[in-house]
Amino acid sequence: NTYLLMKETHYNVGVFVWFLMIIRLIIKHKYHDPAITPPPPAWQMMAAKIMHILLYISFLALPLLGIAIMAYGGKDWSLLGFNVASFVTPDGETKSLIKDTHETLANIGYFLIAAHAGAALFHHYVQKDNTLLRMIPDCNDKK
């Protein structure tokens, strides 16, 4: 059934995104971000910091909320072929609340992604700084 395959894929991708976000946070903590040249105004730096925090919170919380939906729904699910049994007492009301939160946060996440991409393009094409280019490792080594 295509629908069931899509659901299983959704669950697995969610868990994969969570692991990628953890790896991204470890890398971000270990290495310093290259400087933006020319430096943007302080308000843009603050807005970028807030945006990144919101992105990290959203994409760390979404998979956890998804797992909670499955658990409170009382359904077993498959993670990379391994069965994951419900680990809490099923509760439809709690599941519904978590599902609403998950869906709302996902919609906010879409907006954050679009705003983040738009800001990167604005920096590149309007402000003509290296914000977008500094994401490419080779560009960081060239002076």
C-alpha positions in Angstrom: 0.0 0.0 0.0 1.5 3.3 -1.1 -0.1 5.3 1.8 1.5 3.0 4.4 4.9 3.2 2.6 4.7 7.0 2.7 3.8 7.0 6.4 6.7 4.7 7.2 9.0 6.8 5.1 7.8 9.9 6.9 8.6 8.4 10.3 12.0 7.2 9.2 12.9 10.6 7.6 11.8 12.4 10.8 14.2 10.3 12.9 16.9 10.8 10.3 16.4 14.6 10.4 16.6 14.5 14.2 20.0 12.7 14.0 21.2 15.2 11.3 20.2 18.1 13.6 22.2 16.6 16.5 25.2 16.2 14.2 24.8 19.7 12.9 24.7 21.1 16.5 27.9 19.1 17.3 29.7 20.5 14.3 28.4 24.1 15.0 29.7 23.8 18.5 33.1 22.4 17.4 33.8 24.9 14.6 33.4 28.7 14.3 31.3 30.2 11.6 33.4 32.2 9.0 32.9 35.9 9.2 30.4 37.7 7.0 32.1 40.1 4.7 31.2 42.9 4.6 29.6 42.6 8.1 25.8 43.1 8.2 24.1 45.4 10.7 23.8 44.2 14.3 20.0 43.7 13.9 20.5 41.3 11.0 23.0 39.3 13.1 20.5 39.1 15.9 17.7 38.1 13.6 19.9 35.4 12.1 20.7 34.1 15.5 17.0 34.0 16.5 16.2 32.3 13.1 18.8 29.6 13.7 17.6 28.9 17.2 14.0 28.6 16.0 15.1 26.3 13.2 17.0 24.0 15.6 14.2 23.9 18.1 11.6 23.1 15.4 13.6 20.4 13.7 14.7 18.8 17.0 11.1 18.9 18.4 9.2 17.7 15.3 10.6 14.2 15.3 10.2 13.8 19.0 6.6 15.0 18.8 6.1 12.5 15.9 7.3 9.6 18.0 5.0 10.7 20.8 2.1 10.7 18.4 2.8 7.1 17.6 3.3 6.1 21.2 0.1 7.8 22.5 -1.8 6.4 19.5 -0.9 2.9 20.8 0.5 1.9 17.4 3.7 0.0 16.7 5.8 1.5 13.9 8.9 0.5 12.0 12.3 2.4 12.3 14.6 1.2 9.6 12.9 -2.2 9.6 12.9 -2.6 13.4 9.6 -2.7 15.2 9.1 0.0 17.8 6.3 -0.8 20.2 4.3 1.9 22.0 6.1 2.7 25.3 3.3 4.7 27.0 -0.3 4.1 27.9 -2.3 5.0 24.8 -4.3 8.2 25.2 -6.3 9.6 22.3 -6.7 13.0 23.8 -3.0 13.4 24.4 -2.3 12.0 20.9 -4.6 14.6 19.4 -3.0 17.5 21.3 0.5 16.3 20.3 -0.6 15.8 16.7 -2.0 19.3 16.5 1.2 20.7 18.0 3.3 18.6 15.5 1.3 19.9 12.5 1.4 23.5 13.7 5.1 23.4 14.3 5.7 21.7 10.9 3.8 24.6 9.2 5.9 27.1 11.2 8.9 25.1 10.0 8.0 25.6 6.4 7.8 29.3 7.0 11.2 29.3 8.8 12.8 27.4 5.9 11.4 29.8 3.3 12.4 32.9 5.3 15.9 31.4 5.9 16.4 30.7 2.2 15.0 34.1 1.3 17.4 35.8 3.7 20.4 33.9 2.3 19.4 35.0 -1.3 18.8 38.6 -0.1 22.3 38.7 1.4 23.8 37.2 -1.8 22.0 39.3 -4.4 21.0 42.5 -2.7 23.6 43.0 0.1 26.2 41.3 -2.0 28.0 39.8 1.0 29.5 36.3 1.5 26.7 34.9 3.6 25.6 32.3 1.1 29.1 31.6 -0.2 30.6 30.9 3.2 28.4 27.8 3.4 30.6 26.2 0.8 33.8 24.9 2.4 36.1 25.8 -0.5 35.0 29.4 -0.5 36.0 29.8 3.2 39.7 29.0 2.4 40.1 31.6 -0.4 41.1 35.0 0.6 
